[in-house]
Every structure is written in structure tokens, then in C-alpha cells.
Amino acid sequence: MKQTIIISTWTCFGISIVIGLIVYMTKVIPTLEKYGRKPLWSGLPSEQFKQWKEYKKICIENGLSLKHWRILVASQMAAGILLIIWGTIFIIDVLNLTSG
């Protein structure tokens, strides 16, 4: 049962990351380029978050839909929640091993 939960958690985590990357590469980067910004693919989360903010700003200024920005935020939140779940399971497992 525990292994199933861990595998499911990691699978969902991976899916949320992949969805975020697909939206980032297919929507955010082309939009930044279209509106004269120079997106850099650095792979650093801090740079990507700056580009997300710039993307949101462009969408608001030009009346574009924020649907893809919302998808990015949702995938980020899902990944964070899934990591918390995995960490909780890991800590409970370690506590059970040390107490028993």
C-alpha cells in the first residue's frame, strides 16, 4: 500500500512538472519573443519565475488570456503539495523504523 502511494505521488509530481514545462516552452517563451522580450532558457527556477511574471504582465497589458499562466501556477502548486505528501510519508516511515 505504501509503495503504491509513493509511486502514485511521484508519477503525479512528474506529470505536473511536464505539464508546466510544456506550457512554458510552447506558450510563455513564444509570447515573450513576440512582444520583444528576450527569454533565456536557463533552467534556473528563479529565472523562470521572473519570466512567468513578465508573461503575466504582457498578458494583462495586451488583453491576452491568463489561462496558460494559471496552468503554470497550478502545476507549481501541485508539485509542491506532492513533495510535501512524499516528505510526510518518508518521515512517518523513518519514525516507524526507529521506534519499532
N, CA, C and O atoms as a Tinker XYZ file with bonds, in Angstrom:
   400  protein
     1  N      0.821000   -1.195000    0.000000    73     2
     2  CA     0.000000    0.000000    0.000000    64     1     3
     3  C      0.866000    1.260000    0.000000    63     2     4     5
     4  O      0.628000    2.195000   -0.765000    81     3
     5  N      1.882000    1.266000    0.880000    73     3     6
     6  CA     2.754000    2.430000    0.979000    64     5     7
     7  C      3.501000    2.672000   -0.337000    63     6     8     9
     8  O      3.641000    3.813000   -0.777000    81     7
     9  N      3.978000    1.589000   -0.960000    73     7    10
    10  CA     4.698000    1.726000   -2.222000    64     9    11
    11  C      3.798000    2.295000   -3.309000    63    10    12    13
    12  O      4.242000    3.091000   -4.136000    81    11
    13  N      2.541000    1.888000   -3.307000    73    11    14
    14  CA     1.582000    2.398000   -4.295000    64    13    15
    15  C      1.388000    3.900000   -4.133000    63    14    16    17
    16  O      1.333000    4.640000   -5.115000    81    15
    17  N      1.288000    4.340000   -2.890000    73    15    18
    18  CA     1.114000    5.772000   -2.631000    64    17    19
    19  C      2.347000    6.551000   -3.069000    63    18    20    21
    20  O      2.229000    7.620000   -3.667000    81    19
    21  N      3.525000    6.020000   -2.773000    73    19    22
    22  CA     4.761000    6.707000   -3.161000    64    21    23
    23  C      4.896000    6.763000   -4.676000    63    22    24    25
    24  O      5.238000    7.810000   -5.226000    81    23
    25  N      4.635000    5.669000   -5.347000    73    23    26
    26  CA     4.729000    5.647000   -6.814000    64    25    27
    27  C      3.703000    6.592000   -7.429000    63    26    28    29
    28  O      4.017000    7.320000   -8.371000    81    27
    29  N      2.486000    6.587000   -6.906000    73    27    30
    30  CA     1.449000    7.491000   -7.411000    64    29    31
    31  C      1.829000    8.946000   -7.198000    63    30    32    33
    32  O      1.619000    9.787000   -8.072000    81    31
    33  N      2.392000    9.237000   -6.028000    73    31    34
    34  CA     2.813000   10.612000   -5.733000    64    33    35
    35  C      3.889000   11.074000   -6.697000    63    34    36    37
    36  O      3.802000   12.174000   -7.244000    81    35
    37  N      4.908000   10.242000   -6.912000    73    35    38
    38  CA     5.983000   10.622000   -7.825000    64    37    39
    39  C      5.503000   10.711000   -9.275000    63    38    40    41
    40  O      5.974000   11.559000  -10.033000    81    39
    41  N      4.582000    9.851000   -9.657000    73    39    42
    42  CA     4.031000    9.916000  -11.011000    64    41    43
    43  C      3.282000   11.221000  -11.220000    63    42    44    45
    44  O      3.475000   11.895000  -12.231000    81    43
    45  N      2.432000   11.579000  -10.272000    73    43    46
    46  CA     1.688000   12.842000  -10.369000    64    45    47
    47  C      2.629000   14.039000  -10.336000    63    46    48    49
    48  O      2.406000   15.022000  -11.043000    81    47
    49  N      3.683000   13.964000   -9.518000    73    47    50
    50  CA     4.682000   15.024000   -9.457000    64    49    51
    51  C      5.324000   15.213000  -10.829000    63    50    52    53
    52  O      5.435000   16.334000  -11.325000    81    51
    53  N      5.742000   14.112000  -11.430000    73    51    54
    54  CA     6.366000   14.180000  -12.751000    64    53    55
    55  C      5.429000   14.734000  -13.811000    63    54    56    57
    56  O      5.837000   15.530000  -14.657000    81    55
    57  N      4.182000   14.315000  -13.764000    73    55    58
    58  CA     3.197000   14.818000  -14.732000    64    57    59
    59  C      3.001000   16.320000  -14.570000    63    58    60    61
    60  O      2.925000   17.048000  -15.560000    81    59
    61  N      2.918000   16.789000  -13.321000    73    59    62
    62  CA     2.716000   18.232000  -13.111000    64    61    63
    63  C      3.923000   19.028000  -13.606000    63    62    64    65
    64  O      3.757000   20.115000  -14.159000    81    63
    65  N      5.128000   18.505000  -13.415000    73    63    66
    66  CA     6.333000   19.183000  -13.906000    64    65    67
    67  C      6.339000   19.218000  -15.435000    63    66    68    69
    68  O      6.643000   20.251000  -16.033000    81    67
    69  N      6.007000   18.100000  -16.060000    73    67    70
    70  CA     5.996000   18.028000  -17.527000    64    69    71
    71  C      4.962000   18.991000  -18.103000    63    70    72    73
    72  O      5.240000   19.681000  -19.083000    81    71
    73  N      3.777000   19.044000  -17.508000    73    71    74
    74  CA     2.749000   19.972000  -17.989000    64    73    75
    75  C      3.253000   21.415000  -17.891000    63    74    76    77
    76  O      3.093000   22.198000  -18.827000    81    75
    77  N      3.860000   21.756000  -16.760000    73    75    78
    78  CA     4.401000   23.099000  -16.598000    64    77    79
    79  C      5.464000   23.421000  -17.632000    63    78    80    81
    80  O      5.473000   24.519000  -18.188000    81    79
    81  N      6.361000   22.481000  -17.899000    73    79    82
    82  CA     7.413000   22.713000  -18.895000    64    81    83
    83  C      6.857000   22.849000  -20.301000    63    82    84    85
    84  O      7.329000   23.676000  -21.081000    81    83
    85  N      5.855000   22.039000  -20.629000    73    83    86
    86  CA     5.252000   22.126000  -21.964000    64    85    87
    87  C      4.607000   23.496000  -22.164000    63    86    88    89
    88  O      4.791000   24.129000  -23.204000    81    87
    89  N      3.857000   23.946000  -21.172000    73    87    90
    90  CA     3.218000   25.269000  -21.274000    64    89    91
    91  C      4.282000   26.359000  -21.341000    63    90    92    93
    92  O      4.164000   27.305000  -22.120000    81    91
    93  N      5.316000   26.221000  -20.525000    73    91    94
    94  CA     6.394000   27.220000  -20.515000    64    93    95
    95  C      7.058000   27.328000  -21.886000    63    94    96    97
    96  O      7.275000   28.426000  -22.399000    81    95
    97  N      7.379000   26.166000  -22.471000    73    95    98
    98  CA     8.107000   26.184000  -23.743000    64    97    99
    99  C      7.228000   26.505000  -24.945000    63    98   100   101
   100  O      7.710000   27.078000  -25.922000    81    99
   101  N      5.940000   26.144000  -24.892000    73    99   102
   102  CA     5.084000   26.361000  -26.060000    64   101   103
   103  C      4.277000   27.654000  -26.001000    63   102   104   105
   104  O      3.807000   28.130000  -27.035000    81   103
   105  N      4.108000   28.229000  -24.814000    73   103   106
   106  CA     3.289000   29.434000  -24.690000    64   105   107
   107  C      4.054000   30.638000  -24.150000    63   106   108   109
   108  O      3.974000   31.732000  -24.709000    81   107
   109  N      4.792000   30.436000  -23.067000    73   107   110
   110  CA     5.465000   31.572000  -22.421000    64   109   111
   111  C      6.597000   32.102000  -23.289000    63   110   112   113
   112  O      6.636000   33.292000  -23.599000    81   111
   113  N      7.516000   31.231000  -23.682000    73   111   114
   114  CA     8.673000   31.669000  -24.460000    64   113   115
   115  C      8.252000   32.320000  -25.783000    63   114   116   117
   116  O      8.748000   33.403000  -26.095000    81   115
   117  N      7.346000   31.698000  -26.585000    73   115   118
   118  CA     6.937000   32.370000  -27.823000    64   117   119
   119  C      6.247000   33.720000  -27.587000    63   118   120   121
   120  O      6.430000   34.650000  -28.372000    81   119
   121  N      5.463000   33.831000  -26.520000    73   119   122
   122  CA     4.795000   35.101000  -26.231000    64   121   123
   123  C      5.811000   36.166000  -25.845000    63   122   124   125
   124  O      5.707000   37.312000  -26.283000    81   123
   125  N      6.787000   35.799000  -25.033000    73   123   126
   126  CA     7.834000   36.763000  -24.672000    64   125   127
   127  C      8.587000   37.226000  -25.911000    63   126   128   129
   128  O      8.881000   38.413000  -26.052000    81   127
   129  N      8.899000   36.301000  -26.803000    73   127   130
   130  CA     9.599000   36.666000  -28.039000    64   129   131
   131  C      8.740000   37.560000  -28.924000    63   130   132   133
   132  O      9.240000   38.517000  -29.515000    81   131
   133  N      7.458000   37.255000  -29.016000    73   131   134
   134  CA     6.546000   38.017000  -29.865000    64   133   135
   135  C      6.446000   39.481000  -29.421000    63   134   136   137
   136  O      6.316000   40.384000  -30.247000    81   135
   137  N      6.509000   39.698000  -28.107000    73   135   138
   138  CA     6.360000   41.046000  -27.581000    64   137   139
   139  C      7.700000   41.696000  -27.243000    63   138   140   141
   140  O      7.761000   42.612000  -26.424000    81   139
   141  N      8.763000   41.223000  -27.871000    73   139   142
   142  CA    10.053000   41.888000  -27.804000    64   141   143
   143  C     10.909000   41.577000  -26.589000    63   142   144   145
   144  O     11.963000   42.188000  -26.413000    81   143
   145  N     10.494000   40.664000  -25.763000    73   143   146
   146  CA    11.325000   40.278000  -24.622000    64   145   147
   147  C     12.273000   39.184000  -25.091000    63   146   148   149
   148  O     11.980000   38.455000  -26.039000    81   147
   149  N     13.393000   39.082000  -24.427000    73   147   150
   150  CA    14.367000   38.061000  -24.800000    64   149   151
   151  C     14.390000   36.981000  -23.728000    63   150   152   153
   152  O     15.114000   37.089000  -22.738000    81   151
   153  N     13.588000   35.935000  -23.937000    73   151   154
   154  CA    13.585000   34.867000  -22.930000    64   153   155
   155  C     14.879000   34.068000  -22.981000    63   154   156   157
   156  O     15.400000   33.759000  -24.053000    81   155
   157  N     15.370000   33.751000  -21.825000    73   155   158
   158  CA    16.565000   32.934000  -21.722000    64   157   159
   159  C     16.176000   31.584000  -21.146000    63   158   160   161
   160  O     15.522000   31.510000  -20.106000    81   159
   161  N     16.573000   30.532000  -21.813000    73   159   162
   162  CA    16.298000   29.207000  -21.272000    64   161   163
   163  C     17.489000   28.842000  -20.400000    63   162   164   165
   164  O     18.483000   28.294000  -20.876000    81   163
   165  N     17.372000   29.153000  -19.124000    73   163   166
   166  CA    18.486000   28.902000  -18.224000    64   165   167
   167  C     18.269000   27.636000  -17.404000    63   166   168   169
   168  O     19.231000   27.034000  -16.926000    81   167
   169  N     17.029000   27.233000  -17.241000    73   167   170
   170  CA    16.745000   26.078000  -16.410000    64   169   171
   171  C     16.700000   26.408000  -14.929000    63   170   172   173
   172  O     16.319000   25.568000  -14.114000    81   171
   173  N     17.088000   27.630000  -14.576000    73   171   174
   174  CA    17.035000   28.040000  -13.178000    64   173   175
   175  C     15.615000   28.463000  -12.817000    63   174   176   177
   176  O     15.023000   29.292000  -13.508000    81   175
   177  N     15.064000   27.905000  -11.746000    73   175   178
   178  CA    13.700000   28.277000  -11.364000    64   177   179
   179  C     13.521000   29.769000  -11.127000    63   178   180   181
   180  O     12.471000   30.321000  -11.454000    81   179
   181  N     14.525000   30.430000  -10.565000    73   179   182
   182  CA    14.392000   31.867000  -10.296000    64   181   183
   183  C     14.224000   32.655000  -11.590000    63   182   184   185
   184  O     13.433000   33.597000  -11.642000    81   183
   185  N     14.954000   32.283000  -12.628000    73   183   186
   186  CA    14.819000   32.966000  -13.927000    64   185   187
   187  C     13.470000   32.655000  -14.564000    63   186   188   189
   188  O     12.853000   33.529000  -15.173000    81   187
   189  N     13.012000   31.417000  -14.426000    73   187   190
   190  CA    11.724000   31.051000  -14.996000    64   189   191
   191  C     10.598000   31.798000  -14.292000    63   190   192   193
   192  O      9.642000   32.224000  -14.940000    81   191
   193  N     10.697000   31.962000  -12.975000    73   191   194
   194  CA     9.656000   32.690000  -12.243000    64   193   195
   195  C      9.622000   34.150000  -12.675000    63   194   196   197
   196  O      8.545000   34.741000  -12.752000    81   195
   197  N     10.788000   34.748000  -12.960000    73   195   198
   198  CA    10.825000   36.125000  -13.478000    64   197   199
   199  C     10.122000   36.190000  -14.830000    63   198   200   201
   200  O      9.382000   37.132000  -15.115000    81   199
   201  N     10.364000   35.173000  -15.657000    73   199   202
   202  CA     9.726000   35.148000  -16.975000    64   201   203
   203  C      8.229000   34.911000  -16.850000    63   202   204   205
   204  O      7.461000   35.436000  -17.656000    81   203
   205  N      7.791000   34.133000  -15.861000    73   203   206
   206  CA     6.351000   33.946000  -15.636000    64   205   207
   207  C      5.706000   35.275000  -15.295000    63   206   208   209
   208  O      4.629000   35.594000  -15.798000    81   207
   209  N      6.370000   36.064000  -14.428000    73   207   210
   210  CA     5.827000   37.379000  -14.059000    64   209   211
   211  C      5.771000   38.298000  -15.268000    63   210   212   213
   212  O      4.802000   39.034000  -15.457000    81   211
   213  N      6.816000   38.252000  -16.085000    73   211   214
   214  CA     6.837000   39.061000  -17.302000    64   213   215
   215  C      5.728000   38.619000  -18.261000    63   214   216   217
   216  O      5.077000   39.453000  -18.890000    81   215
   217  N      5.519000   37.319000  -18.367000    73   215   218
   218  CA     4.454000   36.778000  -19.215000    64   217   219
   219  C      3.086000   37.257000  -18.734000    63   218   220   221
   220  O      2.247000   37.661000  -19.540000    81   219
   221  N      2.864000   37.212000  -17.429000    73   219   222
   222  CA     1.592000   37.675000  -16.877000    64   221   223
   223  C      1.403000   39.162000  -17.166000    63   222   224   225
   224  O      0.309000   39.596000  -17.529000    81   223
   225  N      2.468000   39.933000  -17.005000    73   223   226
   226  CA     2.406000   41.376000  -17.274000    64   225   227
   227  C      2.048000   41.644000  -18.738000    63   226   228   229
   228  O      1.225000   42.512000  -19.031000    81   227
   229  N      2.665000   40.900000  -19.649000    73   227   230
   230  CA     2.372000   41.054000  -21.084000    64   229   231
   231  C      0.914000   40.703000  -21.369000    63   230   232   233
   232  O      0.234000   41.409000  -22.113000    81   231
   233  N      0.439000   39.610000  -20.772000    73   231   234
   234  CA    -0.949000   39.194000  -20.982000    64   233   235
   235  C     -1.926000   40.272000  -20.512000    63   234   236   237
   236  O     -2.907000   40.565000  -21.195000    81   235
   237  N     -1.663000   40.849000  -19.367000    73   235   238
   238  CA    -2.553000   41.880000  -18.837000    64   237   239
   239  C     -2.499000   43.127000  -19.700000    63   238   240   241
   240  O     -3.538000   43.703000  -20.023000    81   239
   241  N     -1.296000   43.552000  -20.077000    73   239   242
   242  CA    -1.138000   44.768000  -20.882000    64   241   243
   243  C     -1.779000   44.642000  -22.260000    63   242   244   245
   244  O     -2.296000   45.623000  -22.794000    81   243
   245  N     -1.751000   43.445000  -22.838000    73   243   246
   246  CA    -2.234000   43.254000  -24.209000    64   245   247
   247  C     -3.584000   42.549000  -24.281000    63   246   248   249
   248  O     -4.036000   42.187000  -25.368000    81   247
   249  N     -4.217000   42.356000  -23.158000    73   247   250
   250  CA    -5.545000   41.743000  -23.141000    64   249   251
   251  C     -5.556000   40.281000  -23.535000    63   250   252   253
   252  O     -6.556000   39.783000  -24.052000    81   251
   253  N     -4.451000   39.589000  -23.294000    73   251   254
   254  CA    -4.377000   38.164000  -23.614000    64   253   255
   255  C     -4.940000   37.336000  -22.460000    63   254   256   257
   256  O     -5.031000   37.807000  -21.327000    81   255
   257  N     -5.307000   36.118000  -22.765000    73   255   258
   258  CA    -5.838000   35.212000  -21.748000    64   257   259
   259  C     -4.748000   34.818000  -20.745000    63   258   260   261
   260  O     -3.588000   34.625000  -21.110000    81   259
   261  N     -5.137000   34.706000  -19.504000    73   259   262
   262  CA    -4.214000   34.261000  -18.455000    64   261   263
   263  C     -4.331000   32.760000  -18.197000    63   262   264   265
   264  O     -3.829000   32.257000  -17.191000    81   263
   265  N     -4.997000   32.045000  -19.110000    73   263   266
   266  CA    -5.223000   30.612000  -18.933000    64   265   267
   267  C     -3.912000   29.844000  -18.761000    63   266   268   269
   268  O     -3.802000   29.001000  -17.871000    81   267
   269  N     -2.936000   30.125000  -19.591000    73   267   270
   270  CA    -1.680000   29.384000  -19.520000    64   269   271
   271  C     -0.870000   29.764000  -18.283000    63   270   272   273
   272  O     -0.162000   28.927000  -17.722000    81   271
   273  N     -0.969000   31.008000  -17.862000    73   271   274
   274  CA    -0.302000   31.409000  -16.632000    64   273   275
   275  C     -0.910000   30.663000  -15.448000    63   274   276   277
   276  O     -0.192000   30.225000  -14.549000    81   275
   277  N     -2.226000   30.522000  -15.450000    73   275   278
   278  CA    -2.904000   29.781000  -14.378000    64   277   279
   279  C     -2.481000   28.307000  -14.368000    63   278   280   281
   280  O     -2.337000   27.705000  -13.304000    81   279
   281  N     -2.285000   27.737000  -15.551000    73   279   282
   282  CA    -1.822000   26.349000  -15.642000    64   281   283
   283  C     -0.431000   26.223000  -15.032000    63   282   284   285
   284  O     -0.150000   25.260000  -14.319000    81   283
   285  N      0.439000   27.193000  -15.307000    73   283   286
   286  CA     1.778000   27.181000  -14.725000    64   285   287
   287  C      1.721000   27.233000  -13.202000    63   286   288   289
   288  O      2.412000   26.475000  -12.521000    81   287
   289  N      0.903000   28.121000  -12.680000    73   287   290
   290  CA     0.782000   28.258000  -11.228000    64   289   291
   291  C      0.198000   26.976000  -10.616000    63   290   292   293
   292  O      0.657000   26.518000   -9.570000    81   291
   293  N     -0.806000   26.410000  -11.270000    73   291   294
   294  CA    -1.419000   25.182000  -10.754000    64   293   295
   295  C     -0.424000   24.024000  -10.763000    63   294   296   297
   296  O     -0.394000   23.231000   -9.822000    81   295
   297  N      0.388000   23.917000  -11.810000    73   295   298
   298  CA     1.369000   22.829000  -11.858000    64   297   299
   299  C      2.440000   23.029000  -10.790000    63   298   300   301
   300  O      2.925000   22.056000  -10.212000    81   299
   301  N      2.807000   24.266000  -10.527000    73   299   302
   302  CA     3.776000   24.548000   -9.477000    64   301   303
   303  C      3.210000   24.180000   -8.103000    63   302   304   305
   304  O      3.897000   23.565000   -7.287000    81   303
   305  N      1.959000   24.557000   -7.855000    73   303   306
   306  CA     1.338000   24.233000   -6.571000    64   305   307
   307  C      1.166000   22.731000   -6.404000    63   306   308   309
   308  O      1.393000   22.194000   -5.320000    81   307
   309  N      0.767000   22.052000   -7.474000    73   307   310
   310  CA     0.593000   20.595000   -7.404000    64   309   311
   311  C      1.923000   19.916000   -7.088000    63   310   312   313
   312  O      1.975000   19.000000   -6.266000    81   311
   313  N      2.991000   20.359000   -7.734000    73   311   314
   314  CA     4.302000   19.766000   -7.469000    64   313   315
   315  C      4.710000   19.993000   -6.015000    63   314   316   317
   316  O      5.239000   19.088000   -5.371000    81   315
   317  N      4.469000   21.181000   -5.502000    73   315   318
   318  CA     4.799000   21.470000   -4.107000    64   317   319
   319  C      4.013000   20.625000   -3.132000    63   318   320   321
   320  O      4.572000   20.100000   -2.169000    81   319
   321  N      2.727000   20.489000   -3.370000    73   319   322
   322  CA     1.874000   19.673000   -2.491000    64   321   323
   323  C      2.301000   18.215000   -2.535000    63   322   324   325
   324  O      2.352000   17.548000   -1.502000    81   323
   325  N      2.606000   17.720000   -3.722000    73   323   326
   326  CA     3.026000   16.325000   -3.851000    64   325   327
   327  C      4.365000   16.067000   -3.157000    63   326   328   329
   328  O      4.576000   14.992000   -2.597000    81   327
   329  N      5.264000   17.046000   -3.193000    73   327   330
   330  CA     6.527000   16.890000   -2.464000    64   329   331
   331  C      6.294000   16.858000   -0.958000    63   330   332   333
   332  O      6.954000   16.108000   -0.239000    81   331
   333  N      5.360000   17.670000   -0.485000    73   331   334
   334  CA     5.015000   17.656000    0.939000    64   333   335
   335  C      4.435000   16.299000    1.333000    63   334   336   337
   336  O      4.773000   15.755000    2.384000    81   335
   337  N      3.566000   15.760000    0.490000    73   335   338
   338  CA     2.983000   14.437000    0.765000    64   337   339
   339  C      4.081000   13.382000    0.829000    63   338   340   341
   340  O      4.109000   12.569000    1.752000    81   339
   341  N      4.984000   13.393000   -0.148000    73   339   342
   342  CA     6.066000   12.421000   -0.159000    64   341   343
   343  C      6.943000   12.582000    1.080000    63   342   344   345
   344  O      7.309000   11.588000    1.707000    81   343
   345  N      7.283000   13.811000    1.438000    73   343   346
   346  CA     8.098000   14.064000    2.623000    64   345   347
   347  C      7.435000   13.564000    3.893000    63   346   348   349
   348  O      8.094000   13.008000    4.771000    81   347
   349  N      6.115000   13.768000    3.985000    73   347   350
   350  CA     5.372000   13.297000    5.151000    64   349   351
   351  C      5.416000   11.776000    5.239000    63   350   352   353
   352  O      5.649000   11.220000    6.312000    81   351
   353  N      5.194000   11.110000    4.121000    73   351   354
   354  CA     5.260000    9.637000    4.100000    64   353   355
   355  C      6.650000    9.157000    4.489000    63   354   356   357
   356  O      6.797000    8.193000    5.240000    81   355
   357  N      7.662000    9.833000    3.976000    73   355   358
   358  CA     9.043000    9.459000    4.276000    64   357   359
   359  C      9.339000    9.617000    5.771000    63   358   360   361
   360  O      9.932000    8.731000    6.386000    81   359
   361  N      8.930000   10.730000    6.343000    73   359   362
   362  CA     9.176000   10.971000    7.777000    64   361   363
   363  C      8.432000    9.950000    8.635000    63   362   364   365
   364  O      8.988000    9.423000    9.598000    81   363
   365  N      7.187000    9.675000    8.290000    73   363   366
   366  CA     6.411000    8.678000    9.047000    64   365   367
   367  C      7.088000    7.314000    8.961000    63   366   368   369
   368  O      7.160000    6.586000    9.951000    81   367
   369  N      7.585000    6.970000    7.771000    73   367   370
   370  CA     8.258000    5.692000    7.598000    64   369   371
   371  C      9.530000    5.626000    8.436000    63   370   372   373
   372  O      9.797000    4.608000    9.073000    81   371
   373  N     10.307000    6.689000    8.443000    73   371   374
   374  CA    11.543000    6.727000    9.237000    64   373   375
   375  C     11.214000    6.623000   10.726000    63   374   376   377
   376  O     11.897000    5.912000   11.463000    81   375
   377  N     10.170000    7.329000   11.173000    73   375   378
   378  CA     9.784000    7.260000   12.575000    64   377   379
   379  C      9.328000    5.848000   12.963000    63   378   380   381
   380  O      9.616000    5.375000   14.062000    81   379
   381  N      8.629000    5.198000   12.069000    73   379   382
   382  CA     8.188000    3.823000   12.339000    64   381   383
   383  C      9.371000    2.860000   12.417000    63   382   384   385
   384  O      9.359000    1.922000   13.214000    81   383
   385  N     10.395000    3.093000   11.589000    73   383   386
   386  CA    11.566000    2.218000   11.621000    64   385   387
   387  C     12.384000    2.413000   12.906000    63   386   388   389
   388  O     12.929000    1.453000   13.453000    81   387
   389  N     12.465000    3.661000   13.380000    73   387   390
   390  CA    13.289000    3.913000   14.562000    64   389   391
   391  C     12.589000    3.522000   15.848000    63   390   392   393
   392  O     13.243000    3.218000   16.846000    81   391
   393  N     11.255000    3.529000   15.833000    73   391   394
   394  CA    10.532000    3.202000   17.069000    64   393   395
   395  C     10.245000    1.711000   17.216000    63   394   396   397
   396  O      9.908000    1.245000   18.304000    81   395
   397  N     10.379000    0.971000   16.132000    73   395   398
   398  CA     9.935000   -0.388000   16.201000    64   397   399
   399  C     10.936000   -1.422000   16.204000    63   398   400
   400  O     10.601000   -2.605000   16.262000    81   399
